[in-house]
Amino acid sequence: MSQDLRAAAAELRHLLGRGYPRVRCLALVGDRHALDAAQRDLLVRGVFAPAAAARRRRRLLEPEDCAGRVVAVDGHNQLITLETALAGGRLLWADDGVVRDIARAARSHRPGPRTLAAAGLLLEALAGAAGVMFFLDAPLSNSGQLAAELRALLAQRGQAGDAAAVPAPDRELIAHPGPVASGDSAVIDRVTQPLDLAGEIILAMNPRPALESLA
């Protein structure tokens, strides 16, 4: 990360910590530092008010907390983050402790062998769970096919669960009473038991993929 972008992140963090509106702060800091759209997107995904970031970190479960529980997985969110790690793409370790894909791969995502490799990592981490429910974003390409492949992978591994392509995955995730694996800040804040499963897997990789930070 450039020094200019880190300086912008520090200014944004300072303003957010004093309660100023997030959208207005993002515009103010972005304009002051003449940031382009990609740089502003990094601030959106990576910088939060210190108290809010700390609160979110405290709420995040560990993978072992899912033993004997049914886990709902924000399918594309978690799979794409892990695919990015496997491909050596750009990852951001955000203020709130969540690892996020910053390659913006979701916009053009096409399931492939790396997708199933990422799914295997998720299922391995959840081997002790009572079940795994993948919710995929139906409007994204080949979501129905990917759901079928995930169901087959669950059966192959002898793990209970299901996979479905739905119009609004967030609605299903927020309604789930148990652990929810997602790196989406809006989902994390609205569920009772959030888990950044993809991030935990990435942080445990050896060697660990390169992680960028705005701190």
HELIX and SHEET records of a PDB file:
HELIX    1   1 GLN A    3  GLY A   17  1                                  15    
HELIX    2   2 ARG A   22  ARG A   32  1                                  11    
HELIX    3   3 ALA A   37  GLY A   46  1                                  10    
HELIX    4   4 PRO A   50  ARG A   59  1                                  10    
HELIX    5   5 PRO A   63  CYS A   66  5                                   4    
HELIX    6   6 GLY A   75  LEU A   86  1                                  12    
HELIX    7   7 ALA A  105  SER A  108  5                                   4    
HELIX    8   8 PRO A  113  ALA A  125  1                                  13    
HELIX    9   9 SER A  143  ARG A  157  1                                  15    
HELIX   10  10 PRO A  169  ALA A  175  1                                   7    
HELIX   11  11 SER A  185  ARG A  190  1                                   6    
HELIX   12  12 LEU A  197  ALA A  204  1                                   8    
SHEET    1   A 5 GLY A 161  VAL A 166  0                                        
SHEET    2   A 5 GLY A 131  ASP A 137  1                                        
SHEET    3   A 5 VAL A  70  ASP A  74  1                                        
SHEET    4   A 5 VAL A 180  ALA A 181  1                                        
SHEET    5   A 5 PRO A 194  LEU A 195  1                                        
SHEET    1   B 2 LEU A  91  TRP A  93  0                                        
SHEET    2   B 2 VAL A  99  ASP A 101 -1                                        
END                                                                             
